[in-house]
């Protein structure tokens, strides 16, 4: 008996030493879901550690307003004319249009819309840790408006402190495909040699921007999530076996890998450098033995942050802009709505869960607070500015473009999650730490302005 207790303490100690050296799952990323599990909230006054391995895959995005888009196109469509215009504004009169270099100063391609589709992929593998430590209120005499809580049949037995964090390897890439049907008529019927020349010009333009092609591969942590939680429990109320009401207040620390301005294919692992706070509310109702329904509600607030970005001069996508400076971003709020149903102990400790999750991120605001002499961005363009031949900006053009750019930062996701769990304790096994083995599949079936990312997770939850 003493030996068994020592083994249990040793396992817990080693697990904590190993996993706490990693760096969180609450995030506002439109590339990776990291959908929290209800089991991490409804802890029943126990502590646990739940490491899990996951893989994600995305090769297309849900476009703005419907349809599919390339993942890099979440920043806007690539028009060679807009990108060259950005280079001219930033590099000045000494910069010569690559089309002019290749085809002459009076060529019909100059200042004409030449559209490319930018396809992308984002794949990741990683380890996610969730750790919860229960601290008992035993011995405290707490009241509500002078009435002992025990007289209300309400159990408030303690508080839970926890952290969560992923460690990831991400592989992202992109490729370009010329789109004649959406381009200017002068490039509708290009011969093979002209198409080769056009692609060469596009590569020269990207070289002049200083952006790199090929795969972007990065290994590192996600944001560190620290939180505290309260659980209220009622037994046999409202014709139900039990009711749990869970509150979690958390802070995410930006320890994650951020996007790289030199790689258009790169993505932030999580919050892209922003600190954030969040509040979760999770009511769960056990309708009868082993049948549960619940609802996860969450609001995430990200704090302002300034760092070096590519910022559009006018219409070009931010990731393909020549203009780089320290810009402040004020992120929009992120909201989560996620009802779920759990059927426990279907057979020999097998549980099944189905969950729907709606995620919404409101528009970010970007600021250009530079003073002195500088190349103007889309945020402070003035009417009358010539962007390209025969195009002088009006104030209406400027305001509309700002609205479009801000709108590109807004996104929505709709997920269906299926989970199978094996509860060793319910199955009658007397294993150390009463482990629960789970497999979770998150399928994104709809969205707007987000990467279409699916995630498969295999993990174990060990209680102590």
PEVEN-V222412 format. One record per backbone hydrogen bond with DSSP energy under -1.0 kcal/mol. NH is the residue of the N-H (numbers start at 0). CO is the residue of the C=O. E is the energy in kcal/mol with one decimal. If there is no record, write none. Layout:
BEGIN
((NH CO E) (NH CO E))
END
This chain:
BEGIN
((4 0 -1.8) (5 1 -2.3) (6 2 -2.4) (7 3 -2.0) (8 4 -2.2) (9 5 -2.5) (10 6 -2.4) (11 7 -2.1) (12 8 -2.5) (13 9 -2.7) (14 10 -2.3) (15 11 -2.3) (16 12 -2.5) (17 13 -2.4) (18 14 -2.6) (19 15 -2.3) (21 18 -2.0) (39 36 -1.7) (40 37 -1.9) (41 37 -2.3) (42 40 -1.7) (47 131 -2.0) (48 461 -2.0) (49 129 -3.1) (51 127 -2.3) (52 457 -3.2) (53 125 -2.4) (54 455 -2.0) (55 123 -2.4) (56 453 -1.8) (57 121 -1.1) (60 68 -3.0) (61 449 -3.0) (62 66 -2.7) (65 62 -1.7) (68 60 -2.3) (72 69 -1.0) (73 70 -1.7) (74 71 -1.5) (75 72 -1.6) (79 113 -3.0) (82 78 -1.9) (83 79 -2.5) (84 80 -2.1) (85 81 -1.9) (86 82 -1.9) (87 83 -2.3) (88 84 -2.1) (89 85 -2.1) (90 86 -2.8) (91 87 -1.6) (94 91 -1.9) (100 96 -2.1) (101 97 -2.2) (102 98 -2.9) (103 99 -2.0) (106 103 -1.2) (109 106 -1.1) (111 108 -1.8) (115 77 -2.5) (116 176 -3.4) (118 174 -2.2) (120 172 -1.9) (121 57 -2.8) (122 170 -2.7) (123 55 -1.7) (124 168 -1.8) (125 53 -2.1) (126 166 -2.3) (127 51 -3.3) (128 164 -2.6) (130 162 -2.8) (131 47 -3.0) (132 160 -3.8) (134 158 -3.1) (136 156 -3.8) (139 136 -2.6) (143 146 -2.5) (146 143 -1.6) (148 141 -1.2) (150 147 -1.2) (151 148 -1.5) (152 149 -1.2) (153 148 -1.8) (154 232 -2.6) (158 134 -2.4) (159 228 -2.7) (160 132 -2.8) (161 226 -2.5) (162 130 -2.0) (163 224 -1.6) (164 128 -2.1) (166 126 -2.4) (167 219 -3.1) (168 124 -2.7) (169 217 -3.0) (170 122 -3.0) (171 215 -2.6) (172 120 -1.7) (174 118 -1.8) (176 116 -2.4) (178 114 -2.7) (182 179 -1.4) (183 112 -3.3) (186 183 -1.9) (187 184 -1.7) (194 190 -2.4) (195 191 -2.1) (196 192 -2.0) (197 193 -2.6) (198 194 -2.3) (199 195 -1.9) (200 196 -2.4) (201 197 -2.3) (202 198 -2.0) (203 199 -2.1) (204 200 -2.5) (205 201 -2.1) (206 202 -2.1) (207 203 -2.5) (208 204 -1.7) (210 205 -1.8) (211 261 -3.0) (215 171 -3.8) (217 169 -2.3) (219 167 -2.5) (221 165 -2.4) (223 252 -1.9) (224 163 -2.0) (225 250 -3.0) (226 161 -2.3) (227 248 -2.3) (228 159 -2.8) (229 246 -2.3) (231 244 -2.8) (232 154 -1.5) (233 242 -2.6) (235 240 -2.6) (239 236 -1.8) (240 285 -1.9) (241 285 -1.0) (242 233 -2.4) (243 283 -3.0) (244 231 -2.7) (245 281 -1.7) (246 229 -2.6) (247 279 -2.2) (248 227 -2.6) (249 277 -2.3) (250 225 -3.1) (251 275 -2.6) (252 223 -3.2) (254 252 -2.2) (256 220 -1.2) (262 259 -1.8) (265 262 -1.6) (268 256 -2.6) (275 251 -1.6) (276 300 -2.6) (277 249 -2.0) (278 298 -1.9) (279 247 -2.8) (280 296 -2.6) (281 245 -2.7) (283 243 -3.0) (284 292 -3.4) (285 241 -2.6) (286 284 -1.1) (286 290 -1.4) (287 290 -1.0) (290 287 -2.5) (291 341 -2.6) (292 284 -2.3) (293 339 -2.1) (294 282 -1.9) (295 337 -2.5) (296 280 -2.3) (297 335 -1.9) (298 278 -1.7) (299 333 -2.9) (300 276 -3.2) (302 274 -2.7) (304 328 -1.7) (306 326 -1.5) (308 324 -2.2) (310 322 -2.5) (319 316 -1.8) (320 317 -1.5) (324 308 -1.8) (326 306 -2.3) (328 304 -2.7) (329 364 -3.4) (333 299 -2.0) (334 359 -2.9) (335 297 -2.4) (336 357 -2.1) (337 295 -2.2) (339 293 -2.3) (340 353 -2.3) (341 291 -2.8) (342 351 -2.9) (343 289 -2.9) (345 349 -3.3) (349 346 -1.2) (350 420 -3.2) (351 342 -2.6) (352 418 -2.4) (353 340 -2.1) (354 416 -2.3) (355 338 -2.3) (356 414 -2.4) (357 336 -2.7) (358 412 -2.3) (359 334 -2.3) (360 410 -2.9) (361 332 -2.8) (364 329 -2.2) (366 327 -2.3) (377 311 -2.5) (379 376 -1.3) (383 392 -3.6) (384 381 -1.6) (386 390 -2.4) (390 387 -2.2) (392 384 -2.8) (397 393 -2.1) (398 394 -2.5) (399 395 -2.3) (400 396 -2.2) (401 397 -2.1) (402 398 -2.1) (403 399 -2.1) (404 400 -2.5) (405 401 -2.5) (406 402 -2.2) (407 403 -1.4) (408 405 -1.3) (409 406 -1.5) (410 360 -1.7) (411 447 -2.2) (412 358 -2.4) (413 445 -2.1) (414 356 -2.8) (415 442 -2.5) (416 354 -3.2) (417 440 -2.1) (418 352 -2.4) (419 438 -2.3) (420 350 -2.3) (421 436 -3.3) (422 348 -3.1) (423 434 -1.8) (426 422 -1.8) (427 424 -1.5) (428 423 -2.5) (433 430 -1.8) (435 460 -2.1) (436 421 -2.2) (437 458 -2.5) (438 419 -2.5) (439 456 -2.7) (440 417 -2.6) (441 454 -3.1) (442 415 -2.8) (444 413 -1.4) (445 413 -1.2) (447 411 -2.1) (448 61 -1.7) (450 29 -2.1) (451 59 -2.3) (452 450 -1.6) (453 56 -2.0) (454 441 -2.1) (455 54 -2.4) (456 439 -2.9) (457 52 -2.9) (458 437 -2.7) (459 50 -2.1) (460 435 -2.9) (461 48 -2.8) (462 432 -2.3) (463 46 -2.5))
END
